[in-house]
Amino acid sequence: MSYVSTKKLTLIAKKYCFVIPIENKCHRSLVVENNLVTIFLENKTARGKVYFTTEGLEKFTGKSDNALKQVLIRLRKKNGIATPISGFHLIIPPKYKKLKCLPADEFIDHLMSYLGEPYYVGLLSAAMFHGAAHQAPQKFFVMVGNKRKNIVCGSVHIVFLQTKNVEDRAFVEKKSLPSGFMNLSSVELTALDLVRHMKPSGGISHVATIIQELSDSIEGEKFGNLGKFNSSIRSLQRLGFLVEFLGYKKESQVLYEHIKKDIYRFVGLVPSQPLVGVRNEKWKIIVNQEIEADL
């Protein structure tokens, strides 16, 4: 176990008014490390910070990762901190003790910045922030450019899904939150992603329900510009058909005008189902599953 220098320890002890024990060196070092970590976390909290890194903690305390490991383990057991990924820690206030983590929206931007990866919050999570309150999602969906393992932090589950054009500013907006900001897909991109990732979004009927809830916020021209988005034409066919089916013919027609020259092959409305069903000639869609929007 490493030891903080006497000079540094004395200065910190005077500044924060704690007593240095005079028992054996091992016990003294452990208490010092506890005190230093406590001071570090209190400083972070006072400045409104919800996270810290192992590197930052090592720099503040002058201790190595191994020397601090036992202190961090004890804090995790007491639900004082959570570690969603190695080297990145969350400070858990009393109101989130039972959650054993912070809500994902309160730290996702900090986490992705730490990882150095572009992202946006999408699918059912984005729909919720856009006002679709049919059913609160049990998982937090994050779209990324590269494959990444999902994260379980206490009761918080973050699901990463790979997509293209993750940094497209035309369809990704900054969402202001009490804890800062996060990248959020626009209403139009949210609708497209729900169709592209139909299975994790709850299936065709649930997707239809969510899109219907979002419909009043869809802007026709932006919806049409999805045709310029680097996406599969098959997903755009499905989305256009679904929006038209739900009764929003003006918005669907704008999209159709953008992509009609690329529509030439029939595709199933639900990719996982057999290609059997009524055929829609305009969108070249085989309606291979019944749609039951629940509102």
C-alpha positions in Angstrom: 0.0 0.0 0.0 1.4 3.4 -0.9 1.6 6.4 1.4 0.8 10.1 0.8 3.8 12.4 1.6 3.9 13.9 5.1 4.0 17.4 3.7 1.0 16.9 1.4 -0.9 15.1 4.1 -0.3 17.9 6.6 -1.5 20.6 4.2 -4.6 18.7 3.3 -5.4 17.9 7.0 -5.1 21.6 7.9 -7.3 22.7 5.0 -10.1 20.2 5.7 -9.7 19.8 9.4 -9.4 16.0 9.8 -7.2 14.2 12.4 -4.4 12.0 11.2 -4.4 8.7 13.2 -1.2 7.7 14.8 -1.6 3.9 14.8 0.4 1.7 12.5 1.3 2.9 9.0 -1.1 0.6 7.1 -4.1 1.8 9.2 -3.0 5.4 8.8 -2.6 5.1 5.0 -6.1 3.6 4.7 -7.8 6.3 6.7 -5.9 9.0 4.7 -7.0 7.5 1.5 -10.6 7.4 2.7 -10.4 11.1 3.7 -8.8 12.1 0.4 -11.5 10.3 -1.6 -14.2 11.9 0.6 -12.7 15.4 0.0 -12.5 14.7 -3.7 -16.1 13.6 -4.0 -17.4 16.5 -1.9 -15.5 18.9 -4.2 -17.1 17.3 -7.2 -20.6 17.4 -5.7 -20.2 21.0 -4.7 -19.4 21.9 -8.3 -22.4 20.1 -9.6 -20.4 17.2 -11.1 -22.1 13.8 -11.2 -19.1 11.7 -12.3 -15.3 11.3 -11.9 -12.6 9.2 -13.5 -10.0 7.0 -11.9 -7.3 9.1 -13.5 -8.7 12.3 -12.0 -8.9 10.6 -8.6 -5.3 9.4 -8.8 -4.1 12.8 -9.8 -5.9 14.4 -6.8 -4.8 11.9 -4.2 -1.4 11.0 -5.5 -2.4 7.4 -5.1 -2.3 4.6 -7.6 -5.4 2.7 -8.8 -4.4 -0.3 -6.7 -4.1 1.8 -3.6 -7.6 3.3 -4.1 -9.3 0.1 -5.1 -10.5 -0.9 -1.7 -11.9 2.5 -1.0 -13.9 2.5 -4.2 -15.1 -1.1 -3.5 -16.5 0.1 -0.2 -18.2 3.1 -1.7 -19.8 0.9 -4.3 -21.1 -1.5 -1.6 -22.7 1.4 0.2 -24.2 2.6 -3.2 -22.2 5.8 -2.8 -20.8 5.4 -6.3 -21.4 3.3 -9.4 -19.0 2.2 -12.1 -20.8 1.7 -15.4 -17.5 1.1 -17.2 -14.0 0.7 -16.0 -12.4 4.0 -15.1 -15.6 6.0 -15.1 -17.6 6.4 -11.9 -20.9 8.1 -10.9 -21.6 9.9 -7.7 -24.9 8.6 -6.3 -27.0 11.0 -4.3 -29.4 9.6 -1.6 -32.5 9.9 -3.8 -31.0 7.4 -6.3 -29.6 4.9 -3.7 -32.3 2.3 -4.6 -31.5 2.7 -8.3 -27.8 2.0 -7.6 -27.0 4.3 -10.5 -28.0 7.7 -11.9 -30.8 7.9 -14.6 -29.1 7.3 -17.9 -30.0 10.7 -19.3 -28.1 12.4 -16.4 -24.7 10.9 -17.4 -24.9 9.6 -21.0 -23.2 12.7 -22.5 -20.4 12.6 -19.9 -19.9 8.8 -20.6 -19.8 9.2 -24.4 -17.4 12.1 -24.1 -15.2 10.0 -21.8 -15.2 7.3 -24.5 -14.6 9.8 -27.3 -17.5 8.4 -29.3 -20.3 10.3 -31.2 -23.8 9.2 -30.3 -27.4 10.2 -30.0 -30.3 8.9 -27.8 -32.8 7.2 -30.0 -35.8 4.8 -30.4 -38.2 4.6 -27.5 -35.9 6.7 -25.3 -36.0 9.6 -27.8 -39.7 9.1 -28.3 -40.3 9.6 -24.6 -38.4 12.9 -24.6 -40.4 14.0 -27.6 -43.6 13.4 -25.7 -44.7 9.9 -26.5 -45.8 8.7 -23.1 -47.7 5.5 -24.1 -45.3 3.3 -22.1 -42.0 4.3 -20.4 -39.2 2.3 -21.9 -37.4 -0.1 -19.5 -34.1 0.3 -21.4 -32.2 3.4 -22.5 -31.4 3.3 -26.3 -28.2 4.9 -27.6 -27.2 5.0 -31.3 -23.5 4.8 -32.0 -21.2 4.4 -35.0 -19.3 1.4 -33.8 -20.4 -1.8 -32.0 -20.4 -1.5 -28.3 -21.4 -3.8 -25.4 -24.6 -2.9 -23.5 -24.2 -1.5 -20.0 -26.0 -2.5 -16.8 -25.5 -0.1 -14.0 -27.7 -1.0 -11.0 -31.3 -0.9 -12.3 -30.3 1.1 -15.4 -29.9 -0.7 -18.7 -28.2 1.1 -21.6 -28.6 -0.6 -25.0 -26.2 0.5 -27.8 -27.3 0.0 -31.4 -25.1 0.7 -34.4 -26.2 3.2 -37.1 -24.8 5.3 -39.9 -24.5 9.1 -39.9 -24.5 9.3 -36.1 -23.2 12.9 -36.3 -25.7 14.2 -38.9 -26.6 17.6 -37.4 -29.7 17.9 -39.6 -31.4 15.1 -37.6 -29.6 15.2 -34.2 -30.4 17.9 -31.7 -29.0 19.0 -28.4 -31.4 18.4 -25.6 -31.0 20.6 -22.6 -31.3 18.9 -19.2 -30.9 19.9 -15.5 -27.6 17.9 -15.6 -26.4 19.3 -18.9 -27.0 18.2 -22.4 -27.5 15.1 -24.5 -27.7 14.4 -28.2 -31.2 13.4 -29.2 -32.6 12.2 -32.5 -35.2 14.5 -34.1 -38.8 13.4 -34.2 -38.4 12.5 -37.9 -35.2 10.4 -37.3 -36.8 8.8 -34.3 -39.6 7.5 -36.4 -37.2 6.1 -39.0 -35.0 4.4 -36.3 -38.1 2.8 -34.8 -38.9 1.2 -38.2 -35.2 0.3 -38.8 -35.0 -1.3 -35.4 -38.5 -2.7 -35.2 -37.7 -5.7 -32.9 -36.1 -3.8 -29.9 -38.8 -1.1 -30.4 -41.5 -3.6 -29.5 -42.8 -4.8 -32.9 -44.8 -3.2 -35.7 -47.9 -2.4 -33.7 -46.0 -0.7 -30.9 -43.9 1.3 -33.5 -47.2 2.4 -35.1 -48.5 3.5 -31.8 -45.4 5.6 -31.0 -45.3 7.2 -34.4 -48.9 8.1 -34.1 -48.2 9.8 -30.8 -45.3 11.7 -32.4 -47.2 12.7 -35.5 -48.2 16.2 -34.5 -44.5 17.1 -34.1 -43.4 15.7 -37.5 -42.4 18.4 -40.0 -43.2 17.6 -43.6 -40.1 18.9 -45.3 -37.8 17.4 -42.6 -39.6 14.2 -43.0 -39.1 14.3 -46.7 -35.4 15.0 -46.2 -35.0 11.6 -44.6 -34.7 10.4 -48.2 -31.3 12.1 -48.2 -30.3 10.3 -45.0 -27.9 7.4 -45.5 -30.5 4.7 -44.8 -31.8 1.6 -46.5 -34.5 2.3 -49.0 -36.4 -0.6 -47.6 -36.7 1.2 -44.2 -37.9 4.3 -45.9 -40.5 2.3 -47.8 -41.8 0.8 -44.6 -41.8 4.2 -42.8 -43.6 5.9 -45.7 -46.2 3.2 -45.9 -46.8 3.2 -42.1 -47.2 6.9 -41.9 -49.7 6.9 -44.8 -51.5 4.0 -43.2 -51.9 6.0 -40.0 -53.5 8.8 -42.0 -50.8 11.3 -42.4 -50.9 11.4 -46.2 -49.3 14.9 -46.6 -46.1 13.9 -44.7 -45.9 10.5 -46.4 -46.3 12.1 -49.8 -43.4 14.5 -49.2 -41.2 11.5 -48.4 -42.5 9.6 -51.4 -41.5 12.4 -53.8 -38.0 12.2 -52.4 -37.5 8.4 -52.8 -40.0 7.2 -55.5 -37.3 6.8 -58.1 -35.5 4.3 -55.8 -38.6 2.2 -55.1 -38.6 -0.8 -57.4 -38.6 -4.0 -55.2 -41.3 -5.4 -52.9 -40.3 -5.8 -49.3 -42.1 -7.1 -46.2 -43.5 -4.7 -43.8 -42.0 -6.8 -41.0 -38.6 -8.1 -42.1 -38.7 -11.2 -39.8 -42.1 -12.5 -41.2 -42.7 -14.5 -44.5 -43.4 -12.4 -47.6 -47.1 -13.3 -47.6 -49.9 -10.7 -47.5 -51.6 -7.8 -49.3 -49.4 -5.9 -51.6 -49.2 -2.1 -51.6 -48.1 -1.0 -55.1 -47.2 2.5 -54.3 -44.7 1.8 -51.6 -43.9 -1.8 -52.8 -44.8 -3.2 -49.4 -46.1 -6.6 -48.6 -48.3 -6.2 -45.5 -47.2 -9.5 -43.8 -48.5 -8.6 -40.3 -51.6 -6.8 -39.1 -51.0 -3.4 -37.6 -52.9 -2.6 -34.4 -52.0 0.9 -33.2 -53.0 1.2 -29.5 -54.1 4.7 -28.6 
